[in-house]
């Protein structure tokens, strides 16, 4: 695992209220497929099972995870109440909750401590 030699945590963002926090819907989902997005050097199309439905979530992880196919079968956390966003001709219906990239650290998935039913909310 690679850590920047002088990684210094970024400043904490401005305070929010508990009401702001409860607006974010973070849920556990299992990545069933991770596929290359044509004409994109960074996007990967994730097919994610949330128990009662599946979604397409596009994530810019191709360069940071050369073996992104290894994500298939992994349960992790996703933000599911973002407005759908069109990227590279496809619609993304959420966001992978990834740790480290913004700080220059090799990214890691935010995973539940133990398996939980797909669709379980984080609070």
MOFENWO-V500350 format. One record per run of one state. SS is the DSSP state (2 for helix, 1 for strand, 0 for the rest). FROM is the first residue (numbers start at 0). LEN is the number of residues. If there is no record, write none. Layout:
ss->SS from->FROM len->LEN
ss->SS from->FROM len->LEN
This chain:
ss->0 from->0 len->17
ss->2 from->17 len->5
ss->0 from->22 len->3
ss->1 from->25 len->11
ss->0 from->36 len->7
ss->1 from->43 len->6
ss->0 from->49 len->4
ss->1 from->53 len->6
ss->0 from->59 len->8
ss->2 from->67 len->4
ss->0 from->71 len->3
ss->1 from->74 len->5
ss->0 from->79 len->5
ss->1 from->84 len->3
ss->0 from->87 len->2
ss->1 from->89 len->3
ss->0 from->92 len->2
ss->1 from->94 len->2
ss->0 from->96 len->1
ss->1 from->97 len->2
ss->0 from->99 len->1
ss->2 from->100 len->3
ss->0 from->103 len->4
ss->1 from->107 len->2
ss->0 from->109 len->11
ss->1 from->120 len->2
ss->0 from->122 len->1
